[in-house]
């Protein structure tokens, strides 16, 4: 109805937060989820950096003792860190508190350097004799995803960039709604958006800007909102006019909405409009 077009308050308007936050909400959801999950996983990886998953640096820092051990099993080689490595099982005698015990361990050794039953030198951490490794070997394969910086770079940073894109769109929409020109828009098509919850409608419309040039655009509308309910009646009232706000300098920045999306107390009211 043209009454709704005339009911849009004059600029500068006070806009409700709901239409602003709902603008491009999938970007807000995806970006926020990536930032939160990326930081949580990075924090978990940071906390485990001093646990069993990262004993190699601790063993290298020492102090360490040495013992002569024997290889008991060699598994097929695998390639990582630019070389071939074999997962190796070994055992060695270790004397502690006046008693001699046999300790068992596993680590990676360069492929082709040892055979089953070979004697090897084992470095043992004196502070914790459960941490040991064959000299020249690796306790475990270095995996990038075990470090906090991987998750910060893979999830948190891209999520933050997505949020920046969403924020830029939010401020762009706010500029249009607060200072934009009001035009009469005609709805062309209304189609449901599949596989999206909450239910959304894709509305395609046309309007004339302040230079009387015909413009067309489309955007999503929440199906259960006030505008969504009006658009669902499009088939029964195809010639109904709805308000469209557009930026004077960039008319392609535009949005279809209802007077309910604004708060009272914007610009000075038009004295020629009826009051209730």
Phi, psi and omega per residue, in radians:
X1 nan 2.520 3.134
X2 -1.230 -0.346 3.052
X3 -1.036 -0.693 3.125
X4 -1.176 -0.605 3.072
X5 -1.105 -0.744 3.130
X6 -1.268 -0.339 -3.090
X7 -1.449 -0.139 3.060
X8 -1.138 2.182 -3.096
X9 -1.147 2.724 3.124
X10 -1.245 2.774 3.112
X11 -1.309 2.625 -0.089
X12 -1.368 2.400 -3.050
X13 -1.738 2.773 3.040
X14 -1.821 2.023 -3.005
X15 -1.732 2.447 3.003
X16 -1.192 2.662 -3.100
X17 -1.271 -0.471 -3.039
X18 -1.035 -0.868 3.130
X19 -1.136 -0.468 3.112
X20 -1.265 -0.832 -3.123
X21 -1.183 -0.518 -3.133
X22 -1.353 -0.193 -3.126
X23 -1.207 2.123 -3.121
X24 0.921 0.749 -3.068
X25 -1.048 -0.501 3.065
X26 -1.009 -0.611 3.094
X27 -1.150 -0.702 3.106
X28 -1.095 -0.770 -3.120
X29 -1.137 -0.875 -3.086
X30 -1.157 -0.832 -3.129
X31 -1.096 -0.761 3.122
X32 -1.117 -0.745 3.124
X33 -1.098 -0.718 -3.140
X34 -1.148 -0.707 -3.141
X35 -1.155 -0.804 -3.099
X36 -1.156 -0.880 -3.117
X37 -1.145 -0.715 3.132
X38 -1.064 -0.736 3.125
X39 -1.235 -0.643 3.110
X40 -1.136 -0.790 3.138
X41 -1.171 -0.702 3.106
X42 -1.074 -0.693 3.103
X43 -1.130 -0.707 3.102
X44 -1.110 -0.722 3.117
X45 -1.164 -0.598 3.091
X46 -1.161 -0.707 -3.138
X47 -1.165 -0.609 -3.110
X48 -1.428 -0.047 -3.061
X49 -1.112 -0.377 3.097
X50 -1.752 0.141 -3.098
X51 -1.740 -2.843 -2.988
X52 -1.117 -0.394 -3.110
X53 -1.238 -0.212 -3.063
X54 -2.410 0.979 -3.130
X55 -1.579 -0.201 -3.137
X56 -1.021 -0.932 3.097
X57 -1.040 -0.629 3.124
X58 -1.124 -0.709 3.109
X59 -1.167 -0.667 -3.139
X60 -1.193 -0.540 3.124
X61 -1.241 -0.500 3.093
X62 1.278 -2.890 -0.002
X63 -1.281 2.664 -3.067
X64 -2.229 2.738 2.950
X65 -1.979 3.060 -3.125
X66 -2.287 2.685 3.108
X67 -2.586 2.760 3.105
X68 -1.717 2.142 -3.105
X69 -2.117 -3.034 -3.095
X70 -2.392 2.408 3.106
X71 -1.388 2.245 -3.109
X72 -1.890 -0.319 3.134
X73 -2.802 2.443 3.075
X74 -2.191 2.181 3.106
X75 -1.688 2.816 -3.132
X76 -0.971 2.614 -3.068
X77 -1.257 2.637 3.007
X78 -2.310 2.686 -3.043
X79 -1.811 2.198 2.985
X80 -2.823 2.786 -3.098
X81 0.953 0.569 3.068
X82 1.332 0.241 -3.133
X83 -2.644 2.940 3.083
X84 -1.681 2.343 -3.094
X85 -2.286 2.515 3.090
X86 -1.913 2.329 3.047
X87 -1.348 2.084 -2.924
X88 -2.124 2.360 3.021
X89 -1.779 2.424 -3.110
X90 -2.557 2.920 3.050
X91 -2.486 2.732 -3.137
X92 -2.785 2.650 3.078
X93 -1.428 2.502 -3.123
X94 -2.493 2.275 -3.099
X95 -1.759 2.212 -3.122
X96 -2.540 2.283 3.137
X97 0.939 0.706 3.086
X98 1.349 0.093 3.134
X99 -2.113 2.529 3.112
X100 -1.806 2.265 -3.137
X101 -2.290 2.829 3.087
X102 -1.836 2.110 3.125
X103 -1.834 2.602 3.132
X104 -2.096 2.602 3.135
X105 -2.717 3.016 3.135
X106 -2.459 2.508 3.081
X107 -2.873 3.024 3.044
X108 -1.641 2.404 3.022
X109 -2.225 2.674 3.112
X110 -0.989 2.358 -3.104
X111 -1.104 2.406 3.082
X112 1.515 -0.051 -3.101
X113 -1.621 -0.301 -3.106
X114 -2.409 2.746 3.072
X115 -2.245 2.896 -3.126
X116 -1.061 2.256 -3.134
X117 1.568 -0.084 3.131
X118 -1.155 2.592 2.996
X119 -1.441 2.445 -3.107
X120 -2.382 2.748 3.050
X121 -1.661 2.232 -3.101
X122 -1.941 2.225 3.038
X123 -1.557 2.270 -3.080
X124 -2.131 2.298 3.090
X125 -1.275 2.112 -3.075
X126 -1.154 -0.548 -3.136
X127 -1.264 -0.379 -3.119
X128 -2.712 1.736 -3.055
X129 -1.265 0.008 2.998
X130 -1.427 -0.134 3.094
X131 -1.842 1.952 -3.117
X132 -2.722 2.830 -3.072
X133 -2.803 2.574 3.034
X134 -1.113 2.375 -3.111
X135 -1.065 2.282 -3.094
X136 1.552 -0.042 -3.131
X137 -1.768 -3.010 3.122
X138 -2.278 2.424 3.129
X139 -1.140 -0.649 3.138
X140 -2.798 2.860 3.123
X141 -1.238 2.289 3.111
X142 -1.266 2.104 3.117
X143 -2.004 2.229 -3.077
X144 -1.087 -0.561 -3.062
X145 -1.297 -0.068 3.070
X146 -1.503 0.051 -3.095
X147 -2.026 2.523 -3.069
X148 -1.057 -0.643 -3.072
X149 -1.108 -0.490 3.108
X150 -1.115 -0.814 -3.099
X151 -1.277 -0.543 3.053
X152 -1.132 -0.730 -3.138
X153 -1.339 -0.539 -3.073
X154 -1.488 -0.508 -3.059
X155 -2.192 -0.896 -3.015
X156 -1.146 -0.810 -3.108
X157 -1.178 -0.857 3.061
X158 -1.031 -0.666 3.094
X159 -1.086 -0.696 3.102
X160 -1.127 -0.659 3.098
X161 -1.143 -0.694 3.087
X162 -1.093 -0.712 3.103
X163 -1.126 -0.609 3.087
X164 -1.138 -0.696 3.087
X165 -1.102 -0.747 3.113
X166 -1.110 -0.737 3.139
X167 -1.117 -0.670 3.101
X168 -1.097 -0.725 3.083
X169 -1.132 -0.642 3.120
X170 -1.093 -0.817 -3.126
X171 -1.206 -0.559 3.064
X172 -1.133 -0.777 3.108
X173 -1.130 -0.695 3.125
X174 -1.061 -0.700 3.110
X175 -1.056 -0.730 -3.135
X176 -1.148 -0.795 -3.064
X177 -1.252 -0.582 -3.101
X178 -1.395 -0.728 -2.998
X179 -2.067 -0.018 -3.027
X180 -1.268 2.821 3.068
X181 -1.457 2.570 -3.131
X182 -1.684 2.305 3.082
X183 -2.263 2.900 3.075
X184 -1.605 2.088 -3.123
X185 -1.817 2.531 3.087
X186 -1.994 2.193 -3.132
X187 -1.314 2.263 3.113
X188 -1.687 -0.921 3.133
X189 -2.493 2.629 3.039
X190 -2.336 2.055 -3.100
X191 -2.286 2.430 3.075
X192 -1.159 2.539 3.077
X193 -1.614 2.068 -3.090
X194 -1.331 2.706 3.005
X195 1.106 0.453 -3.125
X196 -2.205 2.302 3.004
X197 -2.197 2.348 -0.027
X198 -1.147 2.854 -3.071
X199 -1.047 2.351 -3.112
X200 -2.210 2.666 3.037
X201 -2.044 2.470 3.019
X202 -1.753 1.983 -3.095
X203 -1.857 2.295 3.081
X204 -1.998 2.267 -3.024
X205 -2.514 2.949 3.077
X206 -2.369 2.711 3.121
X207 -2.776 2.965 3.071
X208 -1.948 2.296 -3.125
X209 -1.390 -2.983 -3.068
X210 -1.217 -0.182 3.020
X211 -1.733 0.186 -3.136
X212 1.116 0.416 3.068
X213 -1.562 2.383 -3.118
X214 -1.297 2.217 3.127
X215 -2.149 2.587 3.083
X216 -2.254 2.582 3.126
X217 -2.766 2.990 3.036
X218 -2.555 2.655 3.010
X219 -2.775 2.993 -3.133
X220 -1.566 2.599 3.110
X221 -2.370 2.419 3.102
X222 -1.168 2.215 -3.019
X223 -1.114 -0.571 -3.083
X224 -1.619 0.076 3.067
X225 -1.437 3.049 -3.118
X226 -1.072 -0.789 3.129
X227 -1.181 -0.661 3.118
X228 -1.077 -0.735 3.117
X229 -1.129 -0.645 3.087
X230 -1.169 -0.697 -3.120
X231 -1.194 -0.530 3.108
X232 -1.154 -0.313 3.077
X233 -1.577 0.150 -3.058
X234 -1.014 -0.643 -3.110
X235 -1.144 -0.535 -3.138
X236 -1.481 -0.461 3.129
X237 -2.321 1.284 -3.030
X238 -1.188 -0.356 -3.088
X239 -1.693 0.201 -3.099
X240 -1.193 2.372 3.127
X241 -1.668 2.395 3.106
X242 -2.246 2.643 -3.092
X243 -1.217 2.483 3.019
X244 -2.295 2.187 3.058
X245 -1.766 2.381 3.135
X246 -2.407 2.664 3.113
X247 -1.309 2.369 -3.081
X248 -1.160 -0.676 -3.113
X249 -1.414 -0.607 -3.135
X250 -2.209 1.470 -3.072
X251 -1.075 -0.336 3.101
X252 -1.200 -0.237 2.978
X253 -1.521 1.822 -3.086
X254 -2.627 2.888 -3.085
X255 -2.733 2.381 3.023
X256 -1.622 2.321 -3.110
X257 -2.808 3.122 -3.092
X258 -2.019 2.856 3.111
X259 -1.056 -0.413 3.137
X260 -1.113 -0.283 -3.130
X261 -1.394 0.003 -3.140
X262 -2.041 2.644 3.065
X263 -1.693 2.674 3.065
X264 -1.191 2.655 3.091
X265 1.801 0.405 3.098
X266 -1.402 -2.228 3.138
X267 -1.321 -3.094 3.138
X268 -1.182 2.308 -3.127
X269 -1.188 2.704 3.093
X270 -1.341 2.106 -3.082
X271 -1.157 -0.298 -3.107
X272 -1.494 -0.154 3.136
X273 -1.468 2.481 3.099
X274 -1.233 2.605 3.116
X275 -1.988 2.700 3.122
X276 -2.112 nan nan
